[in-house]
Amino acid sequence: MKVLIIGLDGLEPNLVEKWRIEGFKQKIHGRHYVGSLRTLYTPILWACILTGMDVTKHGYDSRSLRVKRALDGLPGPLRPLYRLRLKLLGGKNLHLRSLMVKLKLAKAYPPIIMPQHLIEKTFIEKAKRQGLRVEAIEVPSYNEDRNATYRGMCAKHALAPLSEKKSLLEELVEDAHQRIERSMQAIRDSYDLVFVYLPLPDLAHHMFFRGLKELILLRAHYGVLESMIQPLLKLASERGYFSLIISDHGFDIKKYYHSEYGFWSMSHKPPKEPQTIFDIYDIVTSFLFR
């Protein structure tokens, strides 16, 4: 069966219910637990979804991620020097990265991609090995390109004037529209697996957290996302796809941090409802390889 996955980073299940946002709910919906992981960091969580494994036990934890990201951000000739620095000085910060970025010797926001041995374990690669046509759009830890830049930009805008935050959010929404249009074209072209990832609403959560005015903007943004994905869900339904909306975690507004439960909804009843983040893999493959 053909499968559509819409990854909505940080979609909070409690807010979906509290704000009565019905457009995120399909035939069946609920929440899954992610709190068994020590660090609720976006790339690691999506790697767990993609593999069905606790990737932190397989060489992809916060520390190894930082090292790999730093290496990926350097040109080839400089990577041995970075490894030598790690060997001699460990994780001591010499504050050289900002200088290297200015000199264009390093990328400011390199994409975060998991190690190859874990990429091979993903349901995306499994689908490709079985000859299925796959469209994976900006999937964290797998093939992201712009996501890391947006994460960095939002971190810098957390305390910026509201006008600057709104301007950045408009850019993020426009980028999301482009990703959705690309995924709709893949469905029109009858791809077997279409996985589109949006870094929203998580990045909106990280920017809009001060006072009632920003909370109202956050609620409005949930509504924008709800409207944005409806044409995609409608097209997928017309073409007979199994549709899954999934978030890697939620967001606790009071604590200003990722919450321990993510949201999911499905167009068809699965063999078993997901209880944890590690259950998503089996559900996707049960539909994809029917």
C-alpha positions as CSV (number, residue, x, y, z in Angstrom):
1,M,0.0,0.0,0.0
2,K,1.3,3.5,-0.8
3,V,2.2,5.6,2.2
4,L,2.2,9.3,3.0
5,I,4.0,10.6,6.1
6,I,3.7,14.2,7.3
7,G,6.2,14.9,10.0
8,L,5.2,18.0,12.0
9,D,8.0,18.7,14.4
10,G,6.9,19.5,18.0
11,L,3.1,19.2,17.4
12,E,1.8,19.1,21.0
13,P,-1.1,16.6,21.5
14,N,-2.6,18.5,24.4
15,L,-2.8,21.7,22.4
16,V,-4.4,19.9,19.5
17,E,-7.2,18.9,22.0
18,K,-7.3,22.1,23.9
19,W,-7.6,24.3,20.8
20,R,-9.9,21.8,19.1
21,I,-7.8,21.6,15.9
22,E,-9.7,18.8,14.1
23,G,-7.8,19.0,10.9
24,F,-4.8,17.2,12.4
25,K,-7.0,14.3,13.5
26,Q,-7.7,11.5,11.0
27,K,-9.7,8.3,11.4
28,I,-7.7,7.4,14.5
29,H,-5.4,9.6,16.6
30,G,-3.5,9.6,19.9
31,R,-0.1,10.3,21.4
32,H,3.1,8.3,21.9
33,Y,5.7,8.4,24.6
34,V,9.2,9.7,23.9
35,G,10.5,10.3,27.4
36,S,12.6,7.1,27.6
37,L,15.3,9.0,25.7
38,R,17.6,11.1,27.8
39,T,17.8,14.0,25.4
40,L,14.7,15.0,23.4
41,Y,16.6,16.4,20.5
42,T,14.9,16.5,17.1
43,P,17.5,14.7,14.9
44,I,17.8,11.8,17.4
45,L,14.1,11.5,17.8
46,W,13.5,11.3,14.1
47,A,16.3,8.7,13.8
48,C,14.4,6.6,16.3
49,I,11.2,6.9,14.3
50,L,13.0,6.0,11.0
51,T,14.7,2.9,12.5
52,G,12.4,1.8,15.2
53,M,15.5,1.6,17.5
54,D,17.0,3.6,20.3
55,V,19.8,5.0,18.2
56,T,21.6,6.4,21.3
57,K,22.5,2.8,22.0
58,H,23.9,2.4,18.5
59,G,26.5,5.2,18.2
60,Y,24.2,8.2,17.6
61,D,23.8,10.1,20.9
62,S,24.3,13.8,21.6
63,R,28.0,13.7,21.8
64,S,28.6,11.6,18.7
65,L,26.1,13.8,16.9
66,R,28.0,17.0,17.7
67,V,31.3,15.4,16.5
68,K,29.8,14.2,13.3
69,R,28.1,17.5,12.6
70,A,31.3,19.4,13.2
71,L,33.2,17.0,10.8
72,D,30.4,17.3,8.2
73,G,30.7,21.1,8.3
74,L,34.4,21.1,7.5
75,P,36.0,20.6,4.1
76,G,37.8,17.3,3.7
77,P,41.4,18.5,4.2
78,L,40.5,19.9,7.6
79,R,38.7,16.9,9.0
80,P,41.9,15.0,10.1
81,L,43.0,18.2,12.0
82,Y,39.6,18.2,13.9
83,R,40.0,14.5,14.8
84,L,43.6,15.3,16.0
85,R,42.2,18.1,18.2
86,L,39.6,15.8,19.7
87,K,42.3,13.2,20.5
88,L,44.6,15.8,22.1
89,L,42.2,18.1,23.8
90,G,38.9,16.2,24.0
91,G,35.8,18.3,23.9
92,K,37.5,21.5,25.1
93,N,36.1,24.5,23.2
94,L,38.7,26.6,21.6
95,H,36.1,29.0,20.2
96,L,37.6,28.6,16.7
97,R,34.4,27.6,14.9
98,S,33.0,31.2,14.5
99,L,36.4,32.3,13.1
100,M,36.4,29.4,10.6
101,V,32.8,30.2,9.6
102,K,33.8,33.8,8.9
103,L,36.8,32.6,6.8
104,K,34.4,30.3,5.0
105,L,36.3,27.3,6.1
106,A,33.3,25.7,7.9
107,K,29.6,25.7,7.4
108,A,27.6,27.7,10.0
109,Y,24.7,25.2,10.1
110,P,25.7,21.9,8.6
111,P,22.9,19.3,8.2
112,I,22.6,16.6,10.8
113,I,22.8,13.2,9.3
114,M,23.0,9.9,11.2
115,P,25.8,7.4,10.5
116,Q,25.5,5.2,7.4
117,H,25.0,2.0,9.4
118,L,21.8,3.5,10.9
119,I,20.7,5.0,7.6
120,E,20.7,1.5,6.2
121,K,18.3,0.5,9.0
122,T,15.6,3.0,8.1
123,F,12.3,2.1,6.5
124,I,13.2,4.5,3.8
125,E,16.2,2.5,2.7
126,K,14.3,-0.7,3.1
127,A,11.7,0.6,0.7
128,K,14.4,1.6,-1.8
129,R,16.1,-1.8,-1.6
130,Q,12.7,-3.5,-2.4
131,G,12.4,-1.3,-5.5
132,L,9.8,1.1,-4.3
133,R,9.7,4.7,-5.4
134,V,10.5,7.0,-2.5
135,E,10.3,10.8,-2.1
136,A,11.9,11.9,1.2
137,I,11.7,15.7,1.7
138,E,14.1,17.2,4.3
139,V,13.9,14.3,6.7
140,P,16.0,15.0,9.8
141,S,19.0,12.6,10.3
142,Y,18.4,11.2,6.8
143,N,18.6,13.8,4.1
144,E,17.9,17.2,5.6
145,D,19.5,20.3,4.1
146,R,17.8,23.5,5.2
147,N,16.5,22.3,8.6
148,A,19.7,22.9,10.5
149,T,19.8,26.5,9.2
150,Y,16.3,27.2,10.3
151,R,17.0,25.7,13.8
152,G,20.0,28.0,14.1
153,M,18.1,31.0,12.9
154,C,15.2,30.5,15.3
155,A,17.6,30.1,18.2
156,K,19.0,33.5,17.4
157,H,15.5,35.0,17.1
158,A,14.1,33.7,20.4
159,L,14.6,37.1,22.0
160,A,14.3,39.2,18.9
161,P,11.6,41.9,18.3
162,L,8.2,40.4,17.4
163,S,8.4,41.9,13.9
164,E,11.6,39.9,13.2
165,K,10.1,36.7,14.6
166,K,7.0,37.1,12.4
167,S,9.2,37.8,9.3
168,L,11.2,34.6,9.9
169,L,8.0,32.6,10.5
170,E,6.6,33.8,7.2
171,E,9.8,32.5,5.5
172,L,9.3,29.1,7.3
173,V,5.7,28.9,6.2
174,E,6.6,29.7,2.6
175,D,9.3,26.9,2.7
176,A,6.6,24.6,4.1
177,H,4.3,25.4,1.2
178,Q,7.1,24.4,-1.2
179,R,7.7,21.1,0.6
180,I,4.0,20.3,0.6
181,E,3.7,21.1,-3.1
182,R,6.6,18.8,-3.9
183,S,5.0,16.0,-1.9
184,M,1.7,16.5,-3.7
185,Q,3.5,16.1,-7.0
186,A,5.1,12.9,-5.8
187,I,1.6,11.6,-5.0
188,R,0.4,12.6,-8.4
189,D,3.4,10.7,-9.8
190,S,2.3,7.6,-7.8
191,Y,5.4,7.3,-5.5
192,D,5.1,4.4,-3.1
193,L,6.4,6.3,-0.1
194,V,6.2,10.1,0.4
195,F,7.7,11.5,3.6
196,V,7.5,15.3,4.0
197,Y,9.0,16.9,7.1
198,L,8.1,20.4,8.4
199,P,10.1,22.0,11.2
200,L,6.8,23.5,12.4
201,P,5.3,24.1,14.8
202,D,8.4,23.4,16.9
203,L,10.3,26.4,15.7
204,A,7.2,28.6,16.3
205,H,7.1,27.3,19.8
206,H,10.7,28.3,20.3
207,M,10.0,31.8,19.1
208,F,6.5,32.6,20.4
209,F,6.5,32.1,24.2
210,R,6.3,35.6,25.8
211,G,2.9,36.9,26.8
212,L,-0.6,36.6,25.5
213,K,0.1,38.2,22.2
214,E,2.7,35.6,21.2
215,L,0.5,32.8,22.5
216,I,-2.3,34.0,20.2
217,L,0.2,34.0,17.3
218,L,1.2,30.5,18.2
219,R,-2.4,29.3,18.2
220,A,-2.9,31.1,14.8
221,H,0.1,29.2,13.5
222,Y,-1.4,25.9,14.5
223,G,-4.4,26.9,12.4
224,V,-2.2,27.8,9.4
225,L,-0.5,24.4,9.5
226,E,-3.9,22.7,9.8
227,S,-5.1,24.4,6.7
228,M,-1.9,23.9,4.8
229,I,-1.9,20.1,5.0
230,Q,-5.6,19.6,4.1
231,P,-5.1,19.5,0.3
232,L,-2.2,17.0,0.7
233,L,-4.4,14.7,2.9
234,K,-7.3,15.0,0.5
235,L,-5.1,14.1,-2.5
236,A,-3.6,11.2,-0.6
237,S,-7.0,9.9,0.3
238,E,-8.2,10.1,-3.3
239,R,-5.2,8.2,-4.5
240,G,-5.6,5.4,-1.9
241,Y,-2.7,6.2,0.3
242,F,-2.3,5.4,4.0
243,S,-1.6,8.7,5.7
244,L,0.3,9.2,8.9
245,I,0.7,12.5,10.7
246,I,3.5,12.2,13.3
247,S,5.4,14.5,15.6
248,D,8.7,13.6,17.3
249,H,7.7,15.2,20.6
250,G,5.3,17.9,21.9
251,F,6.1,21.2,23.6
252,D,5.4,22.2,27.2
253,I,4.7,25.9,27.0
254,K,5.1,26.4,30.8
255,K,8.5,24.7,30.9
256,Y,9.5,26.1,27.5
257,Y,10.9,22.7,26.6
258,H,10.0,19.6,24.5
259,S,7.4,17.5,26.2
260,E,7.5,13.7,26.6
261,Y,4.6,12.9,24.2
262,G,4.3,13.2,20.5
263,F,1.1,13.3,18.4
264,W,0.0,10.8,15.8
265,S,-3.0,10.3,13.5
266,M,-3.7,7.8,10.8
267,S,-6.2,7.4,8.0
268,H,-6.5,3.6,8.5
269,K,-6.6,1.6,11.7
270,P,-3.1,0.1,12.4
271,P,-2.5,-3.5,13.5
272,K,-1.5,-1.9,16.9
273,E,-1.7,1.6,18.1
274,P,1.7,3.1,18.8
275,Q,2.6,3.5,22.5
276,T,6.1,4.8,22.1
277,I,8.3,6.5,19.5
278,F,9.8,3.1,18.6
279,D,6.4,1.6,17.5
280,I,6.1,3.9,14.4
281,Y,8.5,1.9,12.3
282,D,6.5,-1.3,12.5
283,I,3.2,0.5,11.6
284,V,4.7,2.2,8.6
285,T,6.3,-1.1,7.3
286,S,3.0,-3.0,7.9
287,F,1.2,-0.8,5.4
288,L,4.1,-0.1,3.0
289,F,5.0,-3.8,2.4
290,R,1.5,-5.2,2.2
